[in-house]
Amino acid sequence: MRNFSVDRVRDVAVVILLMVGVSWGSASATILPAKKPVPKNCVSLGSWVTPGAGETTQRDVIARAAKASVVLLGETHINADHHRWQLQTLAALHVMRPNMVIGFEMFPRRVQSALDKWVAGELTEKEFLRASDWDHVWNTDANLYLPLFHFARMNRIPMRALNIETSLRRQVAEKGFYSVPVEEREGLTYPAEPSQAYVDYLFPIYKQHDRKHKSEGEMTAEDPDFRRFIAGQQLWDRAMAQILQQATVEFDGPDKPLVVGVMGTGHVLHGFGVAHQLQHLGVKNVAALLPWDNDKSCKSLVTGVADAVFGVLPHVSESSRPQFQRLGIRYEMGRGGAVVLQVEKDSIADDAKLMDSDVIIEMAGTPVKVMDDVTAIVRRQAPGTWLPIKIIRDSAEMLIIAKFPAQRT
């Protein structure tokens, strides 16, 4: 065994003590607490903030939200941290209000029976996703949402399908609410008129994505197509609000359930969307909670944007990315192919200039005849490849190219 001098032992001890943050020379060793990093953003990670008022605590946020009739939880659909935050918030609310109902934007009303069977424990994951038509109506990595679905099933919390068919929303946007026969409205009532603030909020979004008018000069907020776009958004908000409102009254007894809505942040911001429609339906006590990407501009964190926000990471983690390629469209079969109902912003389809109402008749030389054809062909695409898509637009046949990135993002 090697011999160490007293001085050598002391020197080693000093190094170790300095490494662990202990003060040498005090009568008793004292561990110095690590300094909390100064937040560089308006909402630091793991912090709750009341917009316009500053930081608050989870205890306070949950206590106030638990007193509401309806709580809206926003999300960016592909951000895994948003869904982890939703699960954490649901669990905290469930402690306060165990009598709960959870509504999900991700499901159209027609698949409600699948949600009922899932909560009852009658379906496996695979059976549930198939029965709820997940790949066609939502087509986002189910692993992002399954913890929420399992939480509902484990605690026997009723799940509600909040959405309507995208084709109905498109019909209303194109032709107006009353042009759709009553029997085809899925029980919807006429939406409350939008506030001027909501119109002002939607207008720049519409201008950015409406390609038809880009070469036709300046657009105004009175443009008929924009007004129809607003009508489509209102219908979407109204549909979800109606199911949430019904859930607040469908259970008898003094112990009314806390109804929670899980949906995209755009339906929650500023109370413009679903909350506005809930107020019109007589639900006055609505709480809005949002995840807040901690690199987001502080200019957006204004009074009224939500009741409280929680700081999360902005990026999509590697583990949460879909294990298959996505084109980024919602569609239905008809008119000889797959009719595009909606093109997701910044998706591969968006980059390829695919548009709503386009009819996909062929992909990679293969005719599109049934719903599964589109999904199957897209999922076979290797990263970095190009997919030729033959479409019909305005009665003219044309070819567009969908370019899949070398690395999925």
Backbone torsions as a table, in degrees:
resi	resn	phi	psi	omega
1	MET	NA	136.5	-178.4
2	ARG	-76.4	147.1	178.4
3	ASN	-98.7	133.1	178.5
4	PHE	-111.4	138.6	176.0
5	SER	-72.5	162.8	177.3
6	VAL	-60.1	-41.7	-179.7
7	ASP	-62.6	-39.5	-179.3
8	ARG	-65.2	-43.3	178.8
9	VAL	-61.0	-42.1	-179.2
10	ARG	-64.2	-40.9	179.5
11	ASP	-62.0	-43.7	178.7
12	VAL	-62.8	-41.5	-179.8
13	ALA	-62.4	-40.7	179.4
14	VAL	-61.3	-44.2	179.8
15	VAL	-60.1	-45.8	-179.0
16	ILE	-63.3	-44.2	-178.6
17	LEU	-64.3	-38.8	178.3
18	LEU	-66.5	-36.6	-179.3
19	MET	-65.1	-35.9	-178.0
20	VAL	-94.4	2.6	174.5
21	GLY	82.6	31.4	-179.2
22	VAL	-100.5	138.3	180.0
23	SER	-83.5	119.4	177.4
24	TRP	-80.5	138.6	175.1
25	GLY	101.8	-4.9	174.8
26	SER	-88.0	156.7	-178.3
27	ALA	-61.0	-37.4	175.9
28	SER	-128.8	139.3	-177.1
29	ALA	-61.8	134.2	-179.3
30	THR	-121.1	124.5	178.0
31	ILE	-85.2	122.3	-179.0
32	LEU	-80.2	126.6	-179.6
33	PRO	-66.1	142.1	176.8
34	ALA	-67.9	139.2	179.4
35	LYS	-74.2	134.8	176.6
36	LYS	-71.1	126.6	-177.7
37	PRO	-60.3	141.3	178.9
38	VAL	-71.0	123.3	-178.8
39	PRO	-62.5	133.4	-180.0
40	LYS	-90.3	-11.7	-175.6
41	ASN	-123.3	171.6	-176.4
42	CYS	-73.3	-22.8	176.0
43	VAL	-129.6	103.8	-178.9
44	SER	-78.2	159.7	-177.9
45	LEU	-57.3	134.7	176.1
46	GLY	76.2	9.0	-178.6
47	SER	-109.1	144.4	172.0
48	TRP	-96.5	137.6	178.6
49	VAL	-132.2	134.8	170.6
50	THR	-92.1	112.5	-177.5
51	PRO	-54.7	127.7	-179.6
52	GLY	89.9	-12.2	-177.1
53	ALA	-124.0	-23.0	178.6
54	GLY	107.0	-170.4	-175.1
55	GLU	-63.6	147.5	176.6
56	THR	-140.0	-169.9	-178.2
57	THR	-116.3	156.7	176.9
58	GLN	-62.0	-38.5	179.5
59	ARG	-56.2	-44.4	-178.6
60	ASP	-69.6	-43.5	-178.8
61	VAL	-61.7	-48.7	-177.3
62	ILE	-67.0	-38.9	179.6
63	ALA	-61.2	-42.1	-179.4
64	ARG	-72.5	-42.3	-179.0
65	ALA	-65.5	-34.7	-178.1
66	ALA	-66.4	-15.1	178.2
67	LYS	-87.4	-6.7	-178.2
68	ALA	-78.8	165.5	172.7
69	SER	-83.1	-39.3	-179.5
70	VAL	-134.1	135.8	174.6
71	VAL	-117.7	128.1	178.3
72	LEU	-103.5	126.7	178.0
73	LEU	-112.4	114.4	-178.7
74	GLY	-83.8	174.4	-179.2
75	GLU	-168.4	155.4	157.8
76	THR	-98.5	123.7	-163.6
77	HIS	-57.5	-33.7	-174.0
78	ILE	-102.5	9.0	178.0
79	ASN	-93.2	112.2	-176.1
80	ALA	-61.7	-37.0	-179.4
81	ASP	-64.8	-30.7	176.5
82	HIS	-62.8	-40.2	-179.3
83	HIS	-74.4	-33.4	174.4
84	ARG	-64.4	-40.6	176.8
85	TRP	-62.9	-41.5	178.0
86	GLN	-59.4	-43.9	179.8
87	LEU	-63.3	-44.0	178.3
88	GLN	-60.7	-42.2	-178.1
89	THR	-70.4	-41.1	176.6
90	LEU	-59.3	-43.4	-179.1
91	ALA	-63.2	-41.8	179.7
92	ALA	-66.3	-41.5	178.2
93	LEU	-66.0	-35.5	-178.3
94	HIS	-66.5	-31.1	175.5
95	VAL	-62.4	-41.3	-178.6
96	MET	-77.8	-38.5	-176.7
97	ARG	-133.4	79.3	-177.0
98	PRO	-63.3	-22.0	174.6
99	ASN	-82.7	102.1	-168.4
100	MET	-138.2	152.4	170.5
101	VAL	-130.9	136.8	179.6
102	ILE	-118.5	123.5	176.2
103	GLY	-102.7	143.5	-176.9
104	PHE	-125.1	127.3	175.1
105	GLU	-61.4	-25.5	-169.6
106	MET	-68.9	-13.3	-175.0
107	PHE	-117.3	132.6	171.7
108	PRO	-77.6	158.1	-174.9
109	ARG	-58.0	-30.8	-174.9
110	ARG	-64.0	-15.9	-178.3
111	VAL	-103.5	18.0	-178.0
112	GLN	-56.1	-37.3	-178.9
113	SER	-62.1	-32.4	178.1
114	ALA	-66.7	-38.1	177.8
115	LEU	-65.5	-40.6	179.2
116	ASP	-62.9	-43.2	-179.3
117	LYS	-68.4	-35.5	178.3
118	TRP	-63.1	-49.2	-179.3
119	VAL	-62.8	-33.2	179.5
120	ALA	-76.3	-5.7	179.1
121	GLY	81.9	19.8	-175.3
122	GLU	-92.9	-7.1	-177.1
123	LEU	-127.9	145.0	169.8
124	THR	-77.9	169.9	177.0
125	GLU	-54.0	-50.1	-176.9
126	LYS	-61.4	-43.2	179.1
127	GLU	-64.7	-39.0	-179.5
128	PHE	-65.2	-45.7	-179.4
129	LEU	-65.2	-35.9	177.5
130	ARG	-70.1	-44.7	-178.2
131	ALA	-66.7	-30.8	179.6
132	SER	-87.8	1.3	177.1
133	ASP	59.6	38.7	-172.4
134	TRP	-56.1	-48.6	-174.7
135	ASP	-63.5	-24.9	-178.1
136	HIS	-93.4	-41.0	-174.0
137	VAL	-88.7	-23.7	-179.9
138	TRP	-125.0	-46.8	172.5
139	ASN	54.3	39.9	171.7
140	THR	-120.6	148.8	-176.0
141	ASP	-47.0	115.2	-177.2
142	ALA	-63.1	-24.9	-179.5
143	ASN	-61.9	-22.9	177.1
144	LEU	-68.3	-31.7	-173.2
145	TYR	-104.0	-21.5	-174.1
146	LEU	-56.8	-37.2	175.8
147	PRO	-58.3	-34.7	177.0
148	LEU	-68.1	-42.1	180.0
149	PHE	-66.5	-39.1	178.5
150	HIS	-68.2	-35.5	177.0
151	PHE	-60.2	-43.1	178.6
152	ALA	-63.7	-45.2	-177.8
153	ARG	-67.4	-44.2	-177.6
154	MET	-59.0	-36.0	-177.7
155	ASN	-101.0	8.9	179.7
156	ARG	53.0	46.1	177.6
157	ILE	-93.6	122.0	179.2
158	PRO	-57.3	137.2	176.1
159	MET	-107.3	142.3	-179.7
160	ARG	-124.3	134.6	175.3
161	ALA	-82.8	117.9	-172.3
162	LEU	-93.6	-20.7	-166.5
163	ASN	-92.2	171.5	174.2
164	ILE	-118.5	173.3	176.7
165	GLU	-67.5	137.7	179.9
166	THR	-60.7	-30.6	-179.7
167	SER	-63.8	-34.7	178.4
168	LEU	-67.6	-43.5	178.4
169	ARG	-61.9	-39.0	178.8
170	ARG	-66.4	-40.0	178.0
171	GLN	-58.9	-45.9	-179.1
172	VAL	-65.9	-40.9	179.9
173	ALA	-63.7	-33.3	-177.0
174	GLU	-86.3	-36.2	-169.7
175	LYS	-122.0	-10.9	-177.5
176	GLY	99.0	154.5	-174.4
177	PHE	-61.0	-47.3	-173.3
178	TYR	-78.0	-4.8	174.8
179	SER	-78.3	-16.1	179.7
180	VAL	-89.5	125.8	179.2
181	PRO	-55.9	145.2	-176.9
182	VAL	-53.2	-42.2	-176.4
183	GLU	-68.7	-11.5	-179.8
184	GLU	-104.9	6.4	-175.9
185	ARG	-90.9	2.4	179.1
186	GLU	56.2	33.7	176.9
187	GLY	79.9	6.5	-177.2
188	LEU	-72.9	144.6	172.0
189	THR	-105.5	165.4	-174.6
190	TYR	-65.1	130.5	-176.8
191	PRO	-67.4	154.7	172.1
192	ALA	-65.3	145.8	179.2
193	GLU	-62.0	142.6	-178.7
194	PRO	-72.5	152.7	173.4
195	SER	-74.4	158.5	177.9
196	GLN	-62.9	-32.4	178.4
197	ALA	-63.4	-36.9	178.3
198	TYR	-67.8	-41.3	177.6
199	VAL	-60.9	-45.0	-179.9
200	ASP	-64.3	-32.7	179.7
201	TYR	-72.0	-40.3	-176.3
202	LEU	-76.8	-28.2	-171.4
203	PHE	-59.0	-49.7	179.3
204	PRO	-64.7	-30.6	177.4
205	ILE	-65.9	-43.2	179.4
206	TYR	-65.0	-43.1	-179.2
207	LYS	-61.6	-35.8	-177.2
208	GLN	-68.7	-32.4	-172.0
209	HIS	-111.7	-4.0	179.3
210	ASP	-90.5	100.1	-175.2
211	ARG	-74.2	-23.6	-174.3
212	LYS	-60.2	-30.2	-173.1
213	HIS	-102.0	0.2	-173.3
214	LYS	-63.3	-27.5	-179.2
215	SER	-105.4	13.2	-175.5
216	GLU	-113.6	23.9	176.7
217	GLY	85.2	-170.0	-175.5
218	GLU	-70.2	137.2	178.8
219	MET	-101.2	149.0	177.6
220	THR	-115.4	165.3	-179.4
221	ALA	-69.9	-10.5	178.3
222	GLU	-93.3	3.4	179.1
223	ASP	-56.8	129.3	-177.0
224	PRO	-57.4	-37.8	179.5
225	ASP	-65.7	-37.1	178.1
226	PHE	-66.8	-39.8	179.3
227	ARG	-64.8	-35.5	176.4
228	ARG	-69.1	-35.4	176.3
229	PHE	-61.2	-43.8	177.6
230	ILE	-60.1	-42.6	-179.7
231	ALA	-60.4	-39.6	178.3
232	GLY	-64.9	-40.5	177.9
233	GLN	-65.6	-42.0	179.3
234	GLN	-61.7	-40.3	-179.6
235	LEU	-62.8	-41.7	178.2
236	TRP	-60.2	-47.5	178.4
237	ASP	-63.0	-42.6	-178.0
238	ARG	-63.7	-42.2	-178.6
239	ALA	-58.2	-46.2	-178.8
240	MET	-69.8	-39.0	179.8
241	ALA	-62.6	-39.5	-178.5
242	GLN	-62.5	-45.0	-179.9
243	ILE	-66.3	-39.5	177.9
244	LEU	-64.3	-42.2	179.4
245	GLN	-63.7	-41.7	178.7
246	GLN	-61.9	-36.6	-179.8
247	ALA	-67.1	-25.7	179.8
248	THR	-72.6	-19.0	-174.9
249	VAL	-119.3	-5.6	-173.6
250	GLU	-78.0	-13.0	-179.4
251	PHE	-105.3	126.5	179.9
252	ASP	-78.8	163.1	176.5
253	GLY	102.6	165.4	-176.6
254	PRO	-73.2	-22.3	-177.3
255	ASP	-87.9	80.5	-178.8
256	LYS	-70.3	143.3	-178.5
257	PRO	-75.1	153.4	168.0
258	LEU	-84.4	121.7	-177.6
259	VAL	-100.0	123.6	-177.7
260	VAL	-115.3	132.3	177.5
261	GLY	-110.1	125.2	177.6
262	VAL	-103.7	118.7	-172.5
263	MET	-160.5	169.3	178.3
264	GLY	-61.6	146.1	-176.5
265	THR	-57.7	-33.0	-179.4
266	GLY	-58.7	-25.4	179.1
267	HIS	-83.5	-7.3	-173.5
268	VAL	-111.5	-34.7	-173.7
269	LEU	-50.4	132.2	172.6
270	HIS	61.1	6.6	-177.8
271	GLY	71.0	14.7	-176.9
272	PHE	-68.9	-38.5	-167.9
273	GLY	-94.4	-98.9	-174.3
274	VAL	-64.7	-40.8	-179.9
275	ALA	-61.4	-39.3	178.5
276	HIS	-61.7	-42.8	179.6
277	GLN	-70.9	-35.3	176.5
278	LEU	-63.1	-42.0	177.4
279	GLN	-58.5	-42.3	179.6
280	HIS	-64.9	-28.6	179.4
281	LEU	-88.2	3.7	174.8
282	GLY	97.1	3.9	177.3
283	VAL	-93.6	104.6	-171.7
284	LYS	-90.9	-28.8	-173.9
285	ASN	-100.5	89.8	-177.3
286	VAL	-119.4	129.8	176.9
287	ALA	-108.6	139.9	-179.7
288	ALA	-121.7	119.8	179.0
289	LEU	-121.4	139.1	-175.8
290	LEU	-134.2	145.1	166.1
291	PRO	-77.3	145.4	-175.6
292	TRP	-128.9	110.1	178.4
293	ASP	-58.6	126.9	-168.2
294	ASN	-73.1	-3.3	173.3
295	ASP	-102.2	7.3	-177.8
296	LYS	-73.2	147.1	-177.5
297	SER	-59.4	135.7	178.5
298	CYS	-68.1	-17.5	179.4
299	LYS	-63.1	-25.3	-179.2
300	SER	-81.9	-16.7	-176.2
301	LEU	-86.3	76.2	-176.5
302	VAL	-111.3	159.6	177.9
303	THR	-55.6	130.5	177.3
304	GLY	95.8	-10.5	-179.7
305	VAL	-65.5	-30.2	174.9
306	ALA	-168.0	168.1	176.1
307	ASP	-73.6	-34.0	176.6
308	ALA	-160.6	152.3	177.8
309	VAL	-130.7	154.8	-176.8
310	PHE	-124.5	130.0	-176.4
311	GLY	-74.0	122.6	178.9
312	VAL	-131.8	171.4	176.7
313	LEU	-74.6	143.1	-176.7
314	PRO	-81.1	-24.2	-170.9
315	HIS	-84.5	164.4	174.6
316	VAL	-94.4	120.3	-176.2
317	SER	-67.5	153.0	-177.9
318	GLU	-57.8	-40.2	-175.5
319	SER	-68.8	-19.1	-176.7
320	SER	-92.4	-7.7	-177.2
321	ARG	-71.3	143.0	-179.1
322	PRO	-57.0	144.3	178.6
323	GLN	-88.2	21.8	178.0
324	PHE	-150.4	161.4	179.3
325	GLN	-74.0	150.4	177.4
326	ARG	-130.6	134.5	176.8
327	LEU	-82.4	-36.2	177.7
328	GLY	93.6	43.5	178.0
329	ILE	-134.4	158.4	165.7
330	ARG	-115.7	142.0	-171.6
331	TYR	-153.1	167.3	172.9
332	GLU	-140.6	159.8	179.7
333	MET	-85.6	139.7	179.3
334	GLY	163.3	163.9	177.4
335	ARG	54.9	32.2	174.3
336	GLY	86.4	12.5	179.8
337	GLY	-178.2	-154.5	178.7
338	ALA	-97.4	114.4	-178.7
339	VAL	-85.0	121.5	-179.0
340	VAL	-74.8	121.9	-179.6
341	LEU	-96.4	-33.5	-178.1
342	GLN	-156.0	137.3	176.1
343	VAL	-110.4	124.5	-178.6
344	GLU	-71.4	140.2	177.4
345	LYS	-60.0	136.7	175.7
346	ASP	62.3	20.0	177.6
347	SER	-88.3	173.9	176.7
348	ILE	-62.0	-39.6	177.7
349	ALA	-63.7	-39.0	178.2
350	ASP	-63.7	-44.7	178.1
351	ASP	-63.0	-31.6	-179.6
352	ALA	-81.3	-0.6	179.3
353	LYS	68.2	27.5	171.1
354	LEU	-69.9	142.6	-173.6
355	MET	-127.9	155.9	173.8
356	ASP	-55.0	141.3	178.9
357	SER	80.6	-7.6	171.3
358	ASP	-61.5	147.8	176.9
359	VAL	-112.9	115.6	179.1
360	ILE	-83.5	117.4	-177.7
361	ILE	-108.7	-17.5	-178.3
362	GLU	-156.7	140.8	177.1
363	MET	-134.7	126.2	-179.1
364	ALA	53.0	37.4	178.3
365	GLY	79.2	0.8	-179.2
366	THR	-104.0	124.8	179.0
367	PRO	-61.6	141.5	177.3
368	VAL	-95.5	110.5	-174.2
369	LYS	-116.5	-30.2	-178.6
370	VAL	-133.1	166.8	-176.0
371	MET	-54.3	-43.4	-173.9
372	ASP	-70.0	-16.7	-178.7
373	ASP	-60.3	-44.8	-177.6
374	VAL	-63.2	-50.2	-178.3
375	THR	-61.4	-44.0	-176.9
376	ALA	-64.7	-42.7	-178.3
377	ILE	-67.6	-43.0	-179.3
378	VAL	-64.7	-42.0	-177.5
379	ARG	-67.6	-21.8	178.3
380	ARG	-79.3	-12.5	-177.7
381	GLN	-67.2	130.2	176.0
382	ALA	-83.2	150.4	176.8
383	PRO	-56.1	138.4	177.8
384	GLY	87.6	2.1	-178.8
385	THR	-98.4	164.1	178.3
386	TRP	-111.8	138.6	-178.1
387	LEU	-116.2	111.9	176.0
388	PRO	-74.7	130.7	-178.5
389	ILE	-125.0	120.7	177.4
390	LYS	-93.2	126.7	-176.9
391	ILE	-129.6	165.6	169.7
392	ILE	-115.6	123.8	178.7
393	ARG	-131.7	123.9	-179.1
394	ASP	51.4	44.9	176.3
395	SER	71.4	1.8	179.5
396	ALA	-108.7	137.4	178.2
397	GLU	-86.9	136.1	-179.5
398	MET	-150.2	163.8	-178.6
399	LEU	-116.5	132.0	173.9
400	ILE	-123.5	161.4	-177.5
401	ILE	-120.6	123.3	174.7
402	ALA	-95.3	121.7	-175.5
403	LYS	-105.6	115.2	-179.7
404	PHE	-88.9	129.5	-176.3
405	PRO	-64.5	155.6	179.7
406	ALA	-62.5	-34.6	174.6
407	GLN	-122.4	131.4	-177.2
408	ARG	-67.7	137.8	179.8
409	THR	-124.5	NA	NA
